[in-house]
């Protein structure tokens, strides 16, 4: 608990509260959220929570909490907590069932999808009042013209796609959604019951060429053709540089005096050749002593 300077002897001191008296959002009888903050329970300190009830396929829409970390605890049912790790630019998914948790660091983009009916989640925050910025508000309040111009999109299609979003969604899809969709009962069909769904299993490939020698030079393509000259020694120096004439004049200054004086760069290896159109000397200004 944070340091408190409230007077605990006052009759207004609160030690208990019924969350059903403070609904945050209600979509229907099976999908709603109740909230508890220091505004309802003044002895709460730096903590708060959301009591979340969802049926299968319903989503707590993508959002961020700009002032708090969120710890999601599953009481009943099942859900998948998804988040974007901004340090790795990865979208991660964490299935949770009763007794399991998933943690979302402060300010990270995330959402929760119920994968079973009668899902009950408890979202716990390390702030006295949980704050949020919802994806629906970002989409409906950002001008379609800006989105289209920024991401090279068709403005009319952007307007058409976002037109149904007229208010903050919180729990989606909205009750009046006209789009035909399949309930997201399994938003991660390829994830099994293991608790590490973001780790790729090791795939062992069989040896489909048992008679081919392994490639001991990983940067050289292996020779898979049969040896038609068995008595010829192989080339064991594939990376030897071809014979190039050494620089027999290492101390010669570069042809800087032959560069075109109008500023165009030309390869100094060719401008000294007879007939080169850029062959010209830089004009030399003589002073009076030189003229004498």
C-alpha positions in Angstrom: 0.0 0.0 0.0 1.2 3.5 -0.8 1.9 6.0 2.0 -1.5 7.4 3.1 -2.1 10.6 4.9 -5.9 10.1 5.3 -7.5 10.3 8.7 -8.6 6.8 9.4 -10.7 8.0 12.4 -13.2 9.8 10.1 -16.6 8.2 9.6 -16.1 8.4 5.8 -13.3 5.8 6.0 -14.2 2.9 3.7 -13.1 -0.7 4.2 -15.5 -2.6 2.0 -17.3 -2.2 -1.3 -19.7 -4.1 -3.6 -18.4 -4.0 -7.2 -21.9 -4.6 -8.6 -22.6 -1.0 -7.7 -20.0 0.3 -10.1 -20.4 -1.1 -13.6 -17.8 0.1 -16.0 -19.4 -1.4 -19.1 -22.2 -3.8 -19.9 -22.8 -5.4 -23.3 -25.4 -7.9 -22.2 -26.1 -10.3 -19.2 -23.1 -12.4 -20.0 -20.5 -9.8 -21.0 -19.8 -6.9 -18.6 -17.1 -5.3 -16.5 -17.3 -3.9 -13.0 -14.6 -1.6 -11.6 -13.1 -0.8 -8.2 -10.7 2.1 -7.6 -9.8 4.5 -4.8 -12.9 6.5 -5.7 -15.1 3.7 -4.5 -12.8 2.5 -1.7 -10.7 5.3 -0.2 -8.4 3.0 1.8 -7.3 1.1 -1.3 -3.9 2.7 -1.9 -2.1 2.2 -5.1 -4.2 -0.7 -6.4 -7.4 -1.2 -8.3 -9.2 -3.9 -10.3 -11.7 -4.8 -13.0 -14.1 -7.7 -12.6 -14.6 -9.1 -16.1 -17.3 -11.5 -17.3 -17.2 -12.8 -20.9 -18.8 -15.5 -23.0 -17.0 -17.4 -25.7 -15.8 -15.3 -28.7 -16.1 -11.9 -26.9 -13.1 -9.7 -26.7 -11.9 -7.0 -24.4 -10.8 -4.7 -27.2 -7.2 -3.8 -28.0 -6.1 -1.1 -25.6 -3.3 0.2 -23.4 -3.1 1.2 -19.8 -0.9 4.3 -19.7 -0.6 4.5 -15.9 -0.5 0.9 -14.7 0.7 -2.7 -15.2 -2.2 -5.2 -15.5 -2.2 -8.7 -13.9 -4.9 -10.9 -15.4 -6.1 -13.7 -13.2 -8.5 -16.4 -14.5 -11.2 -17.4 -12.0 -13.3 -19.6 -14.3 -13.7 -20.4 -18.0 -10.7 -19.8 -20.3 -9.2 -16.9 -22.2 -6.2 -15.9 -24.3 -4.3 -12.7 -23.3 -2.5 -11.3 -26.3 0.1 -8.5 -26.3 2.7 -6.8 -28.4 6.2 -6.7 -27.0 7.4 -3.3 -28.1 11.0 -4.3 -27.6 10.9 -7.3 -30.0 7.9 -6.3 -32.1 6.3 -9.6 -31.5 2.6 -10.4 -31.0 2.4 -12.9 -28.1 -0.5 -15.1 -27.0 -0.9 -16.5 -23.5 -3.8 -18.9 -22.8 -5.0 -18.9 -19.2 -7.4 -21.2 -17.3 -8.6 -21.1 -13.7 -5.7 -20.4 -11.3 -3.4 -19.0 -14.1 -2.2 -15.5 -14.7 -0.8 -13.3 -17.5 1.0 -10.0 -16.9 0.8 -7.0 -19.2 3.5 -4.3 -18.5 2.4 -0.7 -18.3 1.7 0.9 -21.7 1.8 -2.3 -23.7 -0.9 -2.9 -26.4 -3.0 -5.9 -25.5 -6.4 -7.6 -25.6 -8.2 -10.6 -24.1 -10.4 -13.1 -25.9 -12.7 -15.5 -24.1 -12.4 -19.1 -25.4 -15.1 -20.5 -23.2 -18.5 -19.5 -21.8 -18.8 -18.2 -18.3 -15.3 -16.8 -18.3 -14.5 -14.7 -15.3 -11.3 -12.7 -15.2 -9.9 -10.4 -12.5 -7.6 -7.6 -13.8 -5.5 -6.1 -11.1 -3.6 -2.8 -11.5 -0.8 -1.1 -9.5 -2.5 2.3 -9.7 -5.4 3.8 -7.6 -7.5 4.4 -10.7 -7.0 2.3 -13.9 -6.8 4.4 -17.0 -7.1 3.1 -20.6 -6.8 4.2 -24.2 -9.0 2.0 -26.4 -8.3 1.0 -30.0 -11.9 1.9 -31.0 -11.3 5.5 -30.0 -8.0 5.7 -31.9 -9.7 4.4 -35.0 -12.8 6.5 -34.9 -11.1 9.8 -33.8 -8.1 9.7 -36.1 -9.2 11.2 -39.5 -9.5 8.7 -42.3 -7.6 11.1 -44.5 -4.6 10.9 -42.1 -4.7 7.1 -41.9 -5.0 6.8 -45.7 -2.2 9.3 -46.4 0.2 7.9 -43.7 -0.2 4.2 -44.7 -0.9 4.6 -48.4 -4.5 3.4 -48.2 -7.6 4.2 -50.2 -9.3 6.9 -48.1 -12.9 5.9 -49.2 -12.2 2.3 -48.2 -10.8 3.4 -44.8 -13.9 5.6 -44.2 -16.2 2.7 -45.2 -14.4 0.2 -43.0 -14.3 2.5 -39.9 -17.8 4.0 -40.3 -19.5 1.5 -38.0 -17.3 2.5 -35.1 -19.3 5.3 -33.6 -18.4 4.9 -29.9 -16.0 3.2 -27.5 -16.4 -0.5 -27.9 -14.7 -2.0 -24.7 -16.2 -5.4 -25.3 -16.5 -6.5 -28.9 -18.0 -7.3 -31.2 -20.8 -4.7 -30.5 -24.3 -6.0 -30.0 -25.5 -4.3 -33.2 -22.6 -5.7 -35.3 -24.0 -6.6 -38.8 -20.9 -8.4 -40.0 -21.2 -12.2 -40.3 -18.4 -13.7 -38.3 -17.5 -17.0 -36.7 -17.1 -16.8 -32.9 -13.5 -16.8 -31.9 -13.9 -19.8 -29.7 -10.4 -20.9 -30.6 -8.3 -17.8 -31.6 -5.2 -19.9 -31.6 -6.1 -23.3 -33.2 -2.5 -24.4 -33.5 -1.7 -23.9 -29.9 -1.9 -27.0 -27.6 -2.5 -27.0 -23.9 1.2 -26.3 -23.1 1.9 -23.1 -21.3 4.6 -22.0 -23.7 2.6 -21.4 -26.9 5.1 -18.9 -28.3 8.0 -21.4 -28.5 8.4 -23.2 -31.9 8.9 -27.0 -31.5 12.1 -28.4 -32.8 11.6 -30.1 -36.2 14.1 -32.8 -37.0 14.5 -33.4 -40.7 15.4 -36.9 -41.9 18.6 -37.5 -43.9 17.2 -37.7 -47.4 20.7 -37.9 -49.0 22.6 -40.5 -46.9 25.5 -40.9 -49.4 26.3 -37.2 -49.7 29.2 -35.9 -47.6 28.3 -33.2 -45.2 29.2 -29.6 -46.2 32.3 -28.7 -44.2 32.5 -25.3 -45.8 29.1 -23.7 -45.0 29.7 -20.8 -47.4 30.5 -23.1 -50.4 27.8 -25.0 -52.2 28.1 -28.7 -51.7 28.9 -30.8 -54.8 26.0 -33.3 -55.2 27.1 -34.5 -58.6 28.9 -37.8 -58.9 32.7 -37.7 -59.3 33.3 -38.4 -63.1 37.0 -38.0 -62.7 38.0 -40.2 -59.7 41.7 -39.8 -60.2 41.7 -36.0 -60.3 42.4 -34.2 -57.1 39.6 -31.9 -55.9 40.1 -28.2 -55.6 40.9 -27.8 -51.9 41.4 -24.0 -52.2 38.1 -22.7 -53.4 38.5 -19.3 -51.9 42.0 -18.5 -53.3 42.0 -15.1 -54.9 42.9 -15.0 -58.6 46.3 -13.8 -59.6 46.4 -10.0 -59.7 49.4 -7.9 -60.6 50.9 -6.3 -57.5 51.1 -2.6 -57.1 54.6 -1.9 -58.4 54.3 1.8 -57.7 53.0 1.9 -54.1 54.3 5.4 -53.5 52.9 7.0 -56.6 50.5 9.8 -55.7 47.0 9.3 -57.0 45.9 11.1 -60.2 44.4 13.9 -58.3 46.0 16.5 -60.6 44.2 14.9 -63.5 40.7 15.1 -62.0 38.2 17.3 -64.0 38.4 20.7 -62.4 34.6 21.3 -62.9 33.8 18.9 -60.0 32.6 15.7 -61.7 34.2 12.6 -60.1 35.8 10.2 -62.5 37.5 6.9 -61.7 41.2 8.0 -61.5 42.2 4.6 -63.0 40.8 5.6 -66.4 41.2 9.4 -66.8 44.9 9.2 -67.6 44.3 7.0 -70.6 44.8 8.6 -74.0 41.6 9.7 -75.5 39.7 9.9 -72.2 37.2 12.9 -72.6 37.9 13.9 -69.0 41.7 14.1 -69.4 42.6 17.7 -68.6 45.0 19.5 -66.3 43.8 21.9 -63.7 44.6 25.4 -64.9 47.5 26.8 -63.0 47.5 30.5 -62.1 51.0 32.0 -62.3 52.0 34.9 -60.2 54.1 37.8 -61.4 57.3 36.2 -60.1 56.7 33.0 -62.1 56.0 35.1 -65.3 59.3 36.9 -64.9 
